[in-house]
Amino acid sequence: MATKTNPLQFIQQVRSEVSKIVWPTRREVMLTTIMVFIMAAITAVFFFLVDLIIKLGLQGLLDLVG
């Protein structure tokens, strides 16, 4: 069973935990943001090409059948 913590102890514990956080630098944030945009663009191109190939395949199949 968990013990109750008074509000002052809770705030002290929260401050202690927050002080342990290592925040990224501006450069790290910019690099990871750019990488996310690059990966999203690559993924969009990939799915566009897959969709195009499926579309052409189905059109070819439908032209062949009827």
PQR file with spaces between the fields and no chain letter, atoms N, CA, C, O and H, PARSE charges and radii, in Angstrom:
ATOM       1  N    MET     1       0.847   -1.177    0.000 -0.4000 1.5000
ATOM       2  CA   MET     1       0.000    0.000    0.000 -0.0000 2.0000
ATOM       3  C    MET     1       0.888    1.235    0.000  0.5500 1.7000
ATOM       4  O    MET     1       1.861    1.306    0.752 -0.5500 1.4000
ATOM       5  N    ALA     2       0.563    2.185   -0.823 -0.4000 1.5000
ATOM       6  CA   ALA     2       1.368    3.404   -0.949 -0.0000 2.0000
ATOM       7  C    ALA     2       1.138    4.321    0.242  0.5500 1.7000
ATOM       8  O    ALA     2       0.025    4.455    0.751 -0.5500 1.4000
ATOM       9  H    ALA     2      -0.227    2.128   -1.434  0.4000 1.0000
ATOM      10  N    THR     3       2.223    4.943    0.665 -0.4000 1.5000
ATOM      11  CA   THR     3       2.094    5.897    1.771 -0.0000 2.0000
ATOM      12  C    THR     3       1.729    7.257    1.209  0.5500 1.7000
ATOM      13  O    THR     3       2.098    7.605    0.087 -0.5500 1.4000
ATOM      14  H    THR     3       3.127    4.834    0.251  0.4000 1.0000
ATOM      15  N    LYS     4       1.005    8.013    2.001 -0.4000 1.5000
ATOM      16  CA   LYS     4       0.613    9.349    1.565 -0.0000 2.0000
ATOM      17  C    LYS     4       1.785   10.299    1.711  0.5500 1.7000
ATOM      18  O    LYS     4       2.533   10.242    2.687 -0.5500 1.4000
ATOM      19  H    LYS     4       0.706    7.731    2.913  0.4000 1.0000
ATOM      20  N    THR     5       1.935   11.174    0.728 -0.4000 1.5000
ATOM      21  CA   THR     5       2.982   12.185    0.761 -0.0000 2.0000
ATOM      22  C    THR     5       2.306   13.534    0.875  0.5500 1.7000
ATOM      23  O    THR     5       1.341   13.824    0.168 -0.5500 1.4000
ATOM      24  H    THR     5       1.327   11.221   -0.065  0.4000 1.0000
ATOM      25  N    ASN     6       2.823   14.353    1.772 -0.4000 1.5000
ATOM      26  CA   ASN     6       2.195   15.666    1.880 -0.0000 2.0000
ATOM      27  C    ASN     6       2.577   16.525    0.675  0.5500 1.7000
ATOM      28  O    ASN     6       3.581   16.245    0.021 -0.5500 1.4000
ATOM      29  H    ASN     6       3.607   14.118    2.346  0.4000 1.0000
ATOM      30  N    PRO     7       1.813   17.543    0.375 -0.5600 1.5000
ATOM      31  CA   PRO     7       2.044   18.353   -0.824  0.2800 2.0000
ATOM      32  C    PRO     7       3.455   18.960   -0.896  0.5500 1.7000
ATOM      33  O    PRO     7       4.022   19.056   -1.984 -0.5500 1.4000
ATOM      34  N    LEU     8       4.013   19.358    0.218 -0.4000 1.5000
ATOM      35  CA   LEU     8       5.350   19.953    0.210 -0.0000 2.0000
ATOM      36  C    LEU     8       6.395   18.921   -0.213  0.5500 1.7000
ATOM      37  O    LEU     8       7.282   19.227   -1.010 -0.5500 1.4000
ATOM      38  H    LEU     8       3.552   19.280    1.102  0.4000 1.0000
ATOM      39  N    GLN     9       6.293   17.700    0.317 -0.4000 1.5000
ATOM      40  CA   GLN     9       7.216   16.636   -0.081 -0.0000 2.0000
ATOM      41  C    GLN     9       7.058   16.305   -1.562  0.5500 1.7000
ATOM      42  O    GLN     9       8.041   16.075   -2.266 -0.5500 1.4000
ATOM      43  H    GLN     9       5.573   17.452    0.965  0.4000 1.0000
ATOM      44  N    PHE    10       5.811   16.284   -2.027 -0.4000 1.5000
ATOM      45  CA   PHE    10       5.548   15.982   -3.428 -0.0000 2.0000
ATOM      46  C    PHE    10       6.229   17.008   -4.332  0.5500 1.7000
ATOM      47  O    PHE    10       6.886   16.644   -5.307 -0.5500 1.4000
ATOM      48  H    PHE    10       5.012   16.471   -1.456  0.4000 1.0000
ATOM      49  N    ILE    11       6.070   18.290   -4.005 -0.4000 1.5000
ATOM      50  CA   ILE    11       6.676   19.351   -4.809 -0.0000 2.0000
ATOM      51  C    ILE    11       8.200   19.233   -4.785  0.5500 1.7000
ATOM      52  O    ILE    11       8.855   19.442   -5.806 -0.5500 1.4000
ATOM      53  H    ILE    11       5.536   18.586   -3.213  0.4000 1.0000
ATOM      54  N    GLN    12       8.759   18.902   -3.633 -0.4000 1.5000
ATOM      55  CA   GLN    12      10.210   18.731   -3.544 -0.0000 2.0000
ATOM      56  C    GLN    12      10.674   17.547   -4.408  0.5500 1.7000
ATOM      57  O    GLN    12      11.710   17.626   -5.067 -0.5500 1.4000
ATOM      58  H    GLN    12       8.227   18.732   -2.804  0.4000 1.0000
ATOM      59  N    GLN    13       9.917   16.473   -4.403 -0.4000 1.5000
ATOM      60  CA   GLN    13      10.262   15.311   -5.224 -0.0000 2.0000
ATOM      61  C    GLN    13      10.160   15.630   -6.716  0.5500 1.7000
ATOM      62  O    GLN    13      11.003   15.208   -7.509 -0.5500 1.4000
ATOM      63  H    GLN    13       9.075   16.409   -3.867  0.4000 1.0000
ATOM      64  N    VAL    14       9.128   16.373   -7.085 -0.4000 1.5000
ATOM      65  CA   VAL    14       8.964   16.759   -8.485 -0.0000 2.0000
ATOM      66  C    VAL    14      10.128   17.640   -8.918  0.5500 1.7000
ATOM      67  O    VAL    14      10.686   17.430   -9.995 -0.5500 1.4000
ATOM      68  H    VAL    14       8.444   16.715   -6.441  0.4000 1.0000
ATOM      69  N    ARG    15      10.503   18.612   -8.112 -0.4000 1.5000
ATOM      70  CA   ARG    15      11.625   19.495   -8.451 -0.0000 2.0000
ATOM      71  C    ARG    15      12.920   18.697   -8.571  0.5500 1.7000
ATOM      72  O    ARG    15      13.749   18.963   -9.441 -0.5500 1.4000
ATOM      73  H    ARG    15      10.050   18.783   -7.237  0.4000 1.0000
ATOM      74  N    SER    16      13.081   17.728   -7.696 -0.4000 1.5000
ATOM      75  CA   SER    16      14.277   16.893   -7.745 -0.0000 2.0000
ATOM      76  C    SER    16      14.331   16.096   -9.035  0.5500 1.7000
ATOM      77  O    SER    16      15.388   16.002   -9.658 -0.5500 1.4000
ATOM      78  H    SER    16      12.408   17.511   -6.989  0.4000 1.0000
ATOM      79  N    GLU    17      13.205   15.517   -9.449 -0.4000 1.5000
ATOM      80  CA   GLU    17      13.163   14.745  -10.683 -0.0000 2.0000
ATOM      81  C    GLU    17      13.346   15.633  -11.915  0.5500 1.7000
ATOM      82  O    GLU    17      14.035   15.245  -12.858 -0.5500 1.4000
ATOM      83  H    GLU    17      12.346   15.593   -8.943  0.4000 1.0000
ATOM      84  N    VAL    18      12.743   16.806  -11.913 -0.4000 1.5000
ATOM      85  CA   VAL    18      12.867   17.723  -13.053 -0.0000 2.0000
ATOM      86  C    VAL    18      14.311   18.179  -13.220  0.5500 1.7000
ATOM      87  O    VAL    18      14.768   18.402  -14.341 -0.5500 1.4000
ATOM      88  H    VAL    18      12.184   17.121  -11.146  0.4000 1.0000
ATOM      89  N    SER    19      15.019   18.317  -12.122 -0.4000 1.5000
ATOM      90  CA   SER    19      16.417   18.754  -12.220 -0.0000 2.0000
ATOM      91  C    SER    19      17.304   17.693  -12.870  0.5500 1.7000
ATOM      92  O    SER    19      18.404   18.005  -13.327 -0.5500 1.4000
ATOM      93  H    SER    19      14.648   18.137  -11.211  0.4000 1.0000
ATOM      94  N    LYS    20      16.838   16.444  -12.917 -0.4000 1.5000
ATOM      95  CA   LYS    20      17.609   15.362  -13.527 -0.0000 2.0000
ATOM      96  C    LYS    20      17.437   15.309  -15.045  0.5500 1.7000
ATOM      97  O    LYS    20      18.177   14.598  -15.724 -0.5500 1.4000
ATOM      98  H    LYS    20      15.944   16.191  -12.546  0.4000 1.0000
ATOM      99  N    ILE    21      16.470   16.052  -15.581 -0.4000 1.5000
ATOM     100  CA   ILE    21      16.195   16.026  -17.014 -0.0000 2.0000
ATOM     101  C    ILE    21      17.345   16.686  -17.764  0.5500 1.7000
ATOM     102  O    ILE    21      17.826   17.753  -17.380 -0.5500 1.4000
ATOM     103  H    ILE    21      15.869   16.630  -15.029  0.4000 1.0000
ATOM     104  N    VAL    22      17.777   16.031  -18.842 -0.4000 1.5000
ATOM     105  CA   VAL    22      18.799   16.610  -19.717 -0.0000 2.0000
ATOM     106  C    VAL    22      18.077   17.104  -20.961  0.5500 1.7000
ATOM     107  O    VAL    22      17.629   16.307  -21.785 -0.5500 1.4000
ATOM     108  H    VAL    22      17.386   15.165  -19.153  0.4000 1.0000
ATOM     109  N    TRP    23      17.964   18.421  -21.093 -0.4000 1.5000
ATOM     110  CA   TRP    23      17.244   19.006  -22.203 -0.0000 2.0000
ATOM     111  C    TRP    23      18.141   19.043  -23.436  0.5500 1.7000
ATOM     112  O    TRP    23      19.342   19.288  -23.318 -0.5500 1.4000
ATOM     113  H    TRP    23      18.328   19.069  -20.423  0.4000 1.0000
ATOM     114  N    PRO    24      17.569   18.802  -24.625 -0.5600 1.5000
ATOM     115  CA   PRO    24      18.386   18.847  -25.853  0.2800 2.0000
ATOM     116  C    PRO    24      18.790   20.285  -26.181  0.5500 1.7000
ATOM     117  O    PRO    24      18.108   21.243  -25.816 -0.5500 1.4000
ATOM     118  N    THR    25      19.911   20.402  -26.874 -0.4000 1.5000
ATOM     119  CA   THR    25      20.357   21.722  -27.299 -0.0000 2.0000
ATOM     120  C    THR    25      19.535   22.158  -28.504  0.5500 1.7000
ATOM     121  O    THR    25      18.837   21.350  -29.118 -0.5500 1.4000
ATOM     122  H    THR    25      20.465   19.623  -27.171  0.4000 1.0000
ATOM     123  N    ARG    26      19.624   23.438  -28.834 -0.4000 1.5000
ATOM     124  CA   ARG    26      18.909   23.952  -30.002 -0.0000 2.0000
ATOM     125  C    ARG    26      19.362   23.218  -31.266  0.5500 1.7000
ATOM     126  O    ARG    26      18.548   22.914  -32.138 -0.5500 1.4000
ATOM     127  H    ARG    26      20.191   24.093  -28.335  0.4000 1.0000
ATOM     128  N    ARG    27      20.659   22.937  -31.362 -0.4000 1.5000
ATOM     129  CA   ARG    27      21.202   22.238  -32.538 -0.0000 2.0000
ATOM     130  C    ARG    27      20.619   20.827  -32.638  0.5500 1.7000
ATOM     131  O    ARG    27      20.254   20.387  -33.728 -0.5500 1.4000
ATOM     132  H    ARG    27      21.321   23.185  -30.654  0.4000 1.0000
ATOM     133  N    GLU    28      20.530   20.118  -31.515 -0.4000 1.5000
ATOM     134  CA   GLU    28      19.954   18.769  -31.522 -0.0000 2.0000
ATOM     135  C    GLU    28      18.492   18.793  -31.952  0.5500 1.7000
ATOM     136  O    GLU    28      18.047   17.932  -32.711 -0.5500 1.4000
ATOM     137  H    GLU    28      20.827   20.475  -30.630  0.4000 1.0000
ATOM     138  N    VAL    29      17.751   19.777  -31.467 -0.4000 1.5000
ATOM     139  CA   VAL    29      16.338   19.893  -31.831 -0.0000 2.0000
ATOM     140  C    VAL    29      16.205   20.164  -33.330  0.5500 1.7000
ATOM     141  O    VAL    29      15.364   19.564  -33.999 -0.5500 1.4000
ATOM     142  H    VAL    29      18.112   20.477  -30.850  0.4000 1.0000
ATOM     143  N    MET    30      17.032   21.066  -33.853 -0.4000 1.5000
ATOM     144  CA   MET    30      16.974   21.381  -35.283 -0.0000 2.0000
ATOM     145  C    MET    30      17.323   20.155  -36.128  0.5500 1.7000
ATOM     146  O    MET    30      16.649   19.871  -37.118 -0.5500 1.4000
ATOM     147  H    MET    30      17.715   21.554  -33.309  0.4000 1.0000
ATOM     148  N    LEU    31      18.374   19.431  -35.740 -0.4000 1.5000
ATOM     149  CA   LEU    31      18.784   18.251  -36.507 -0.0000 2.0000
ATOM     150  C    LEU    31      17.709   17.173  -36.498  0.5500 1.7000
ATOM     151  O    LEU    31      17.399   16.595  -37.539 -0.5500 1.4000
ATOM     152  H    LEU    31      18.922   19.663  -34.935  0.4000 1.0000
ATOM     153  N    THR    32      17.147   16.904  -35.345 -0.4000 1.5000
ATOM     154  CA   THR    32      16.109   15.865  -35.286 -0.0000 2.0000
ATOM     155  C    THR    32      14.851   16.301  -36.030  0.5500 1.7000
ATOM     156  O    THR    32      14.179   15.466  -36.635 -0.5500 1.4000
ATOM     157  H    THR    32      17.398   17.373  -34.498  0.4000 1.0000
ATOM     158  N    THR    33      14.518   17.600  -35.999 -0.4000 1.5000
ATOM     159  CA   THR    33      13.358   18.094  -36.740 -0.0000 2.0000
ATOM     160  C    THR    33      13.578   17.928  -38.234  0.5500 1.7000
ATOM     161  O    THR    33      12.681   17.486  -38.953 -0.5500 1.4000
ATOM     162  H    THR    33      15.065   18.278  -35.508  0.4000 1.0000
ATOM     163  N    ILE    34      14.775   18.283  -38.705 -0.4000 1.5000
ATOM     164  CA   ILE    34      15.090   18.123  -40.125 -0.0000 2.0000
ATOM     165  C    ILE    34      15.034   16.650  -40.516  0.5500 1.7000
ATOM     166  O    ILE    34      14.515   16.313  -41.581 -0.5500 1.4000
ATOM     167  H    ILE    34      15.503   18.642  -38.121  0.4000 1.0000
ATOM     168  N    MET    35      15.562   15.771  -39.668 -0.4000 1.5000
ATOM     169  CA   MET    35      15.529   14.344  -39.969 -0.0000 2.0000
ATOM     170  C    MET    35      14.094   13.822  -40.052  0.5500 1.7000
ATOM     171  O    MET    35      13.792   12.978  -40.896 -0.5500 1.4000
ATOM     172  H    MET    35      15.983   16.044  -38.803  0.4000 1.0000
ATOM     173  N    VAL    36      13.223   14.309  -39.200 -0.4000 1.5000
ATOM     174  CA   VAL    36      11.813   13.896  -39.244 -0.0000 2.0000
ATOM     175  C    VAL    36      11.188   14.318  -40.571  0.5500 1.7000
ATOM     176  O    VAL    36      10.475   13.536  -41.199 -0.5500 1.4000
ATOM     177  H    VAL    36      13.469   14.995  -38.515  0.4000 1.0000
ATOM     178  N    PHE    37      11.454   15.555  -40.999 -0.4000 1.5000
ATOM     179  CA   PHE    37      10.906   16.016  -42.276 -0.0000 2.0000
ATOM     180  C    PHE    37      11.461   15.206  -43.442  0.5500 1.7000
ATOM     181  O    PHE    37      10.719   14.871  -44.366 -0.5500 1.4000
ATOM     182  H    PHE    37      12.034   16.191  -40.488  0.4000 1.0000
ATOM     183  N    ILE    38      12.751   14.887  -43.413 -0.4000 1.5000
ATOM     184  CA   ILE    38      13.352   14.086  -44.483 -0.0000 2.0000
ATOM     185  C    ILE    38      12.726   12.698  -44.519  0.5500 1.7000
ATOM     186  O    ILE    38      12.376   12.204  -45.591 -0.5500 1.4000
ATOM     187  H    ILE    38      13.353   15.159  -42.663  0.4000 1.0000
ATOM     188  N    MET    39      12.582   12.064  -43.358 -0.4000 1.5000
ATOM     189  CA   MET    39      11.994   10.719  -43.320 -0.0000 2.0000
ATOM     190  C    MET    39      10.531   10.738  -43.757  0.5500 1.7000
ATOM     191  O    MET    39      10.071    9.802  -44.410 -0.5500 1.4000
ATOM     192  H    MET    39      12.867   12.465  -42.487  0.4000 1.0000
ATOM     193  N    ALA    40       9.797   11.790  -43.404 -0.4000 1.5000
ATOM     194  CA   ALA    40       8.400   11.903  -43.836 -0.0000 2.0000
ATOM     195  C    ALA    40       8.333   12.055  -45.347  0.5500 1.7000
ATOM     196  O    ALA    40       7.456   11.471  -45.983 -0.5500 1.4000
ATOM     197  H    ALA    40      10.171   12.551  -42.873  0.4000 1.0000
ATOM     198  N    ALA    41       9.242   12.828  -45.938 -0.4000 1.5000
ATOM     199  CA   ALA    41       9.260   13.001  -47.392 -0.0000 2.0000
ATOM     200  C    ALA    41       9.607   11.688  -48.090  0.5500 1.7000
ATOM     201  O    ALA    41       8.979   11.328  -49.086 -0.5500 1.4000
ATOM     202  H    ALA    41       9.955   13.302  -45.421  0.4000 1.0000
ATOM     203  N    ILE    42      10.601   10.976  -47.571 -0.4000 1.5000
ATOM     204  CA   ILE    42      10.979    9.682  -48.162 -0.0000 2.0000
ATOM     205  C    ILE    42       9.814    8.700  -48.083  0.5500 1.7000
ATOM     206  O    ILE    42       9.539    7.978  -49.041 -0.5500 1.4000
ATOM     207  H    ILE    42      11.111   11.269  -46.762  0.4000 1.0000
ATOM     208  N    THR    43       9.137    8.674  -46.952 -0.4000 1.5000
ATOM     209  CA   THR    43       7.986    7.782  -46.781 -0.0000 2.0000
ATOM     210  C    THR    43       6.861    8.152  -47.749  0.5500 1.7000
ATOM     211  O    THR    43       6.230    7.271  -48.334 -0.5500 1.4000
ATOM     212  H    THR    43       9.361    9.260  -46.173  0.4000 1.0000
ATOM     213  N    ALA    44       6.610    9.453  -47.917 -0.4000 1.5000
ATOM     214  CA   ALA    44       5.558    9.899  -48.839 -0.0000 2.0000
ATOM     215  C    ALA    44       5.885    9.479  -50.269  0.5500 1.7000
ATOM     216  O    ALA    44       5.010    9.002  -50.992 -0.5500 1.4000
ATOM     217  H    ALA    44       7.123   10.168  -47.441  0.4000 1.0000
ATOM     218  N    VAL    45       7.135    9.655  -50.678 -0.4000 1.5000
ATOM     219  CA   VAL    45       7.540    9.252  -52.034 -0.0000 2.0000
ATOM     220  C    VAL    45       7.403    7.736  -52.197  0.5500 1.7000
ATOM     221  O    VAL    45       6.914    7.262  -53.223 -0.5500 1.4000
ATOM     222  H    VAL    45       7.846   10.042  -50.091  0.4000 1.0000
ATOM     223  N    PHE    46       7.831    6.986  -51.195 -0.4000 1.5000
ATOM     224  CA   PHE    46       7.726    5.527  -51.261 -0.0000 2.0000
ATOM     225  C    PHE    46       6.271    5.087  -51.458  0.5500 1.7000
ATOM     226  O    PHE    46       5.978    4.286  -52.346 -0.5500 1.4000
ATOM     227  H    PHE    46       8.228    7.371  -50.362  0.4000 1.0000
ATOM     228  N    PHE    47       5.365    5.610  -50.630 -0.4000 1.5000
ATOM     229  CA   PHE    47       3.970    5.184  -50.739 -0.0000 2.0000
ATOM     230  C    PHE    47       3.331    5.697  -52.023  0.5500 1.7000
ATOM     231  O    PHE    47       2.443    5.040  -52.567 -0.5500 1.4000
ATOM     232  H    PHE    47       5.603    6.261  -49.909  0.4000 1.0000
ATOM     233  N    PHE    48       3.760    6.857  -52.521 -0.4000 1.5000
ATOM     234  CA   PHE    48       3.271    7.335  -53.810 -0.0000 2.0000
ATOM     235  C    PHE    48       3.660    6.358  -54.914  0.5500 1.7000
ATOM     236  O    PHE    48       2.837    6.010  -55.761 -0.5500 1.4000
ATOM     237  H    PHE    48       4.480    7.391  -52.079  0.4000 1.0000
ATOM     238  N    LEU    49       4.914    5.919  -54.903 -0.4000 1.5000
ATOM     239  CA   LEU    49       5.376    4.982  -55.930 -0.0000 2.0000
ATOM     240  C    LEU    49       4.674    3.633  -55.824  0.5500 1.7000
ATOM     241  O    LEU    49       4.299    3.046  -56.839 -0.5500 1.4000
ATOM     242  H    LEU    49       5.583    6.202  -54.215  0.4000 1.0000
ATOM     243  N    VAL    50       4.495    3.141  -54.609 -0.4000 1.5000
ATOM     244  CA   VAL    50       3.783    1.871  -54.418 -0.0000 2.0000
ATOM     245  C    VAL    50       2.351    1.997  -54.920  0.5500 1.7000
ATOM     246  O    VAL    50       1.842    1.096  -55.587 -0.5500 1.4000
ATOM     247  H    VAL    50       4.800    3.617  -53.784  0.4000 1.0000
ATOM     248  N    ASP    51       1.703    3.109  -54.603 -0.4000 1.5000
ATOM     249  CA   ASP    51       0.333    3.334  -55.054 -0.0000 2.0000
ATOM     250  C    ASP    51       0.272    3.406  -56.577  0.5500 1.7000
ATOM     251  O    ASP    51      -0.645    2.861  -57.191 -0.5500 1.4000
ATOM     252  H    ASP    51       2.117    3.841  -54.061  0.4000 1.0000
ATOM     253  N    LEU    52       1.249    4.082  -57.186 -0.4000 1.5000
ATOM     254  CA   LEU    52       1.294    4.200  -58.634 -0.0000 2.0000
ATOM     255  C    LEU    52       1.472    2.835  -59.296  0.5500 1.7000
ATOM     256  O    LEU    52       0.815    2.533  -60.291 -0.5500 1.4000
ATOM     257  H    LEU    52       1.994    4.525  -56.687  0.4000 1.0000
ATOM     258  N    ILE    53       2.359    2.016  -58.743 -0.4000 1.5000
ATOM     259  CA   ILE    53       2.595    0.675  -59.288 -0.0000 2.0000
ATOM     260  C    ILE    53       1.333   -0.185  -59.177  0.5500 1.7000
ATOM     261  O    ILE    53       0.980   -0.893  -60.121 -0.5500 1.4000
ATOM     262  H    ILE    53       2.893    2.262  -57.934  0.4000 1.0000
ATOM     263  N    ILE    54       0.664   -0.126  -58.040 -0.4000 1.5000
ATOM     264  CA   ILE    54      -0.577   -0.898  -57.867 -0.0000 2.0000
ATOM     265  C    ILE    54      -1.640   -0.413  -58.846  0.5500 1.7000
ATOM     266  O    ILE    54      -2.346   -1.222  -59.448 -0.5500 1.4000
ATOM     267  H    ILE    54       0.951    0.449  -57.274  0.4000 1.0000
ATOM     268  N    LYS    55      -1.757    0.913  -59.006 -0.4000 1.5000
ATOM     269  CA   LYS    55      -2.746    1.474  -59.923 -0.0000 2.0000
ATOM     270  C    LYS    55      -2.475    1.015  -61.356  0.5500 1.7000
ATOM     271  O    LYS    55      -3.387    0.575  -62.056 -0.5500 1.4000
ATOM     272  H    LYS    55      -1.184    1.570  -58.516  0.4000 1.0000
ATOM     273  N    LEU    56      -1.225    1.119  -61.785 -0.4000 1.5000
ATOM     274  CA   LEU    56      -0.891    0.694  -63.148 -0.0000 2.0000
ATOM     275  C    LEU    56      -1.117   -0.804  -63.329  0.5500 1.7000
ATOM     276  O    LEU    56      -1.592   -1.234  -64.380 -0.5500 1.4000
ATOM     277  H    LEU    56      -0.484    1.477  -61.216  0.4000 1.0000
ATOM     278  N    GLY    57      -0.788   -1.586  -62.333 -0.4000 1.5000
ATOM     279  CA   GLY    57      -1.021   -3.023  -62.394 -0.0000 2.0000
ATOM     280  C    GLY    57      -2.480   -3.364  -62.518  0.5500 1.7000
ATOM     281  O    GLY    57      -2.859   -4.212  -63.326 -0.5500 1.4000
ATOM     282  H    GLY    57      -0.402   -1.236  -61.480  0.4000 1.0000
ATOM     283  N    LEU    58      -3.309   -2.708  -61.721 -0.4000 1.5000
ATOM     284  CA   LEU    58      -4.759   -2.971  -61.804 -0.0000 2.0000
ATOM     285  C    LEU    58      -5.343   -2.499  -63.116  0.5500 1.7000
ATOM     286  O    LEU    58      -6.199   -3.173  -63.688 -0.5500 1.4000
ATOM     287  H    LEU    58      -3.002   -2.019  -61.064  0.4000 1.0000
ATOM     288  N    GLN    59      -4.889   -1.334  -63.613 -0.4000 1.5000
ATOM     289  CA   GLN    59      -5.377   -0.851  -64.897 -0.0000 2.0000
ATOM     290  C    GLN    59      -4.987   -1.830  -66.010  0.5500 1.7000
ATOM     291  O    GLN    59      -5.795   -2.133  -66.889 -0.5500 1.4000
ATOM     292  H    GLN    59      -4.193   -0.787  -63.148  0.4000 1.0000
ATOM     293  N    GLY    60      -3.759   -2.316  -65.966 -0.4000 1.5000
ATOM     294  CA   GLY    60      -3.313   -3.296  -66.963 -0.0000 2.0000
ATOM     295  C    GLY    60      -4.134   -4.564  -66.892  0.5500 1.7000
ATOM     296  O    GLY    60      -4.511   -5.120  -67.923 -0.5500 1.4000
ATOM     297  H    GLY    60      -3.103   -2.070  -65.253  0.4000 1.0000
ATOM     298  N    LEU    61      -4.415   -5.023  -65.693 -0.4000 1.5000
ATOM     299  CA   LEU    61      -5.213   -6.233  -65.519 -0.0000 2.0000
ATOM     300  C    LEU    61      -6.641   -6.026  -66.022  0.5500 1.7000
ATOM     301  O    LEU    61      -7.193   -6.904  -66.685 -0.5500 1.4000
ATOM     302  H    LEU    61      -4.109   -4.570  -64.856  0.4000 1.0000
ATOM     303  N    LEU    62      -7.238   -4.890  -65.719 -0.4000 1.5000
ATOM     304  CA   LEU    62      -8.596   -4.617  -66.181 -0.0000 2.0000
ATOM     305  C    LEU    62      -8.655   -4.434  -67.699  0.5500 1.7000
ATOM     306  O    LEU    62      -9.628   -4.843  -68.332 -0.5500 1.4000
ATOM     307  H    LEU    62      -6.789   -4.177  -65.180  0.4000 1.0000
ATOM     308  N    ASP    63      -7.626   -3.825  -68.286 -0.4000 1.5000
ATOM     309  CA   ASP    63      -7.583   -3.690  -69.746 -0.0000 2.0000
ATOM     310  C    ASP    63      -7.445   -5.053  -70.410  0.5500 1.7000
ATOM     311  O    ASP    63      -8.009   -5.293  -71.477 -0.5500 1.4000
ATOM     312  H    ASP    63      -6.835   -3.493  -67.772  0.4000 1.0000
ATOM     313  N    LEU    64      -6.687   -5.948  -69.767 -0.4000 1.5000
ATOM     314  CA   LEU    64      -6.472   -7.287  -70.309 -0.0000 2.0000
ATOM     315  C    LEU    64      -7.770   -8.100  -70.257  0.5500 1.7000
ATOM     316  O    LEU    64      -8.088   -8.834  -71.194 -0.5500 1.4000
ATOM     317  H    LEU    64      -6.229   -5.753  -68.899  0.4000 1.0000
ATOM     318  N    VAL    65      -8.510   -7.965  -69.165 -0.4000 1.5000
ATOM     319  CA   VAL    65      -9.740   -8.750  -68.966 -0.0000 2.0000
ATOM     320  C    VAL    65     -10.908   -8.193  -69.788  0.5500 1.7000
ATOM     321  O    VAL    65     -11.655   -8.956  -70.400 -0.5500 1.4000
ATOM     322  H    VAL    65      -8.252   -7.369  -68.404  0.4000 1.0000
ATOM     323  N    GLY    66     -11.060   -6.903  -69.802 -0.4000 1.5000
ATOM     324  CA   GLY    66     -12.269   -6.421  -70.448 -0.0000 2.0000
ATOM     325  C    GLY    66     -12.066   -5.193  -71.199  0.5500 1.7000
ATOM     326  O    GLY    66     -13.007   -4.672  -71.798 -0.5500 1.4000
ATOM     327  H    GLY    66     -10.453   -6.283  -69.305  0.4000 1.0000
